[in-house]
Amino acid sequence: MGKLFILIGKSASGKDSIYKRLIEDPSLGLRPYVGYTTRPIRSGEQDGREYYFVSPEELEEIEASGKLIEKRVYHTVHGDWCYFSVDSDSFRQGSGDYLYIGTLESYLPLRDHYGADQVVPLYIEIEDGLRLQRALDRERSQEIPRYAEMCRRFLVDEQDFSEEKLKEAGILRRFNNQDLEECCRELHAYISA
């Protein structure tokens, strides 16, 4: 079994852009570890690429199968959205490394499930003003912008990624995404090592 690298960070910290660059870098040879969600698909997303987009009924079937590793429920202004991870036979049996976009809440159960030696957190951070501007720009580009949800997520991130929680999770190494190119170079070097 290879390593599972998990990109972790507040909303609009650049995880999607970083993920795309790292996953497309042939020298790293990373494979996607795709999570699941019940939230609606956004413009430009594709089922099975960013997430597996499933119905609440499909989530219930996965839970009943015993393959669910962790589940997070977000009470959004549009209703409850679930994000979750499913035990992957391809990861367990494979020898390559995988890349996943997760949260602090998803990292801990994945680490406990697969083992601390196999799961490596990559914490992405960025100055809050720039992060808020990026979130606003992204939301404006959506067919149906959800500004209230964007604001809710921004505020909740302050609690979810508190210094205390990062310390408790053992997150020591951080990657600043002020400059995408520099951040990706640092991540490349860290993953390669």
Buried (B, 14 or more C-beta within 10 A) or exposed (E): BBBBBBBBBBBBBBBBBBBEBBBEBEEBEBBBBBBBBBBEEBEEBEEEEBBBBBEEEEBEEBEEEEBBBBBBEBEBEEEEBBBBBBBBEEBEEEEEBBBBBBBBBBBBBBBEBBEEEBBBBBBBBBEBEBBBEBBBEBBEEEEEEBEEBBBBBBEBBEEBBEEEBBEEBEBEEBBBBEEEEEBBEBBBEEBEE
